Amino acid sequence: MPEWLTAFSGWLLGLGPRYGVNPVVFAALYVGSIPFFFVALAWTIRRIRSRRPAVIPALITGFFFLSAYLYVLVFGHGLPWWVYPAILALVSTGAVSAIRRARSAA
């Protein structure tokens, strides 16, 4: 493995104990929730298309979309101030994208 990659992974994994967030758990939540997010999004779109209530599927979709960030917000401690605006920006951008996708599909 290249030296820079070893140094980067050591730095990244070293952040876990410092801030109370395990990068491996974050990555697992982030990647692992993707299929569930798309299934819930499809469920939401089907409910909207059939003109049936879509609140529960939309909430479940939102949960899977936010799960990794919720992990950081709940278990993280002593996080730098810029983490909160960064999470807000990521969530906002992703939410706008998901809403546009759902509207175009519905």
N, C-alpha and C positions, 0 to 999 in steps of 0.2 A: 504494500500500500504506500502511496506517495507520502512523503513527510508532512506536506501541508494538509493532507486529508486526515492523517493521524492527529495532528495538532488541532484541527477544526473539530473533529469528533470528540477529542478529549475536552476541549473548551465547552462544547455543547452539552455533553453529559455532565460536566462539572456544574452547570447551571441548576441542575435538578436539586441537589441538596441545599444550594444557596437560596433558592426561591420556593422550595417545597413542591415543585412540579417536576415530575419525571418525564423527560423528553420522549422516552419510549412509550409511555402510557398515552401521552398527548398524540404522538404519531399513530398509535394503534386506534385511538378514538377517531382521529381525523380521517384516516383511510378506511377504517372499519365501518364507519357510519355512512359512507358514500352509497353502498347498495341499498341500505335501508332508507336513506333520503330519497333516492330515485323511486323506490317502490311507494313510499308515502306520497311523493309528488304526483305520481301517476294516479294513485287513489284519489287524491285531492282533485286532480283534473277531471277524472271520471265522474266524481260527485258533482262538480260544477257543470259539466256538460249535460248531465241528466237532471239538472236543476234541483238537486237534493242538497240538504245541509252539508257543508264542507268544513265546519268549524273544527271538529275533532281531527279529521285527516290533516288539516292545515296546521293545527297545533303540534301534531306528531311530526309533520314535516319540519316545522320550525325547531323542534327539539333535536332532531337528528342533525339539522344544519348547525345548531349551536353547541352540540355536545362537547366538542374538544375545547371550545372557548369557555364554556361553563366550568369545565374541569380546572382551567387556569384561574378563573375568577373565584371559584370556591376554595381550592386548595393552595393557591399561590399566596405567598406572604412576602412583604418587602419588595414587591415588584417595582421597577422604575416607573415614574409617572407616565412616560410615553407609551407604555404597554396598553393602557386603557384607551387612549385615542386610536392606537393602532388596531386594537380589537374592534372598536366601534367602526373604524373605516372599513376593515375587512368584512365585518358583518353587514354593514350598510350596502357595500358594493355587491356582495353576494346576494343579499335579499332583493335588491333591485333587479339583478340578473334573473333570479328565480321567479320573481313576479312577472317579469316580461316573458319569460319562457312559458309560464303557466297561462298567461293571457293569450299568447299567440297559439297555444295548443288547444285552448278551450273554445 
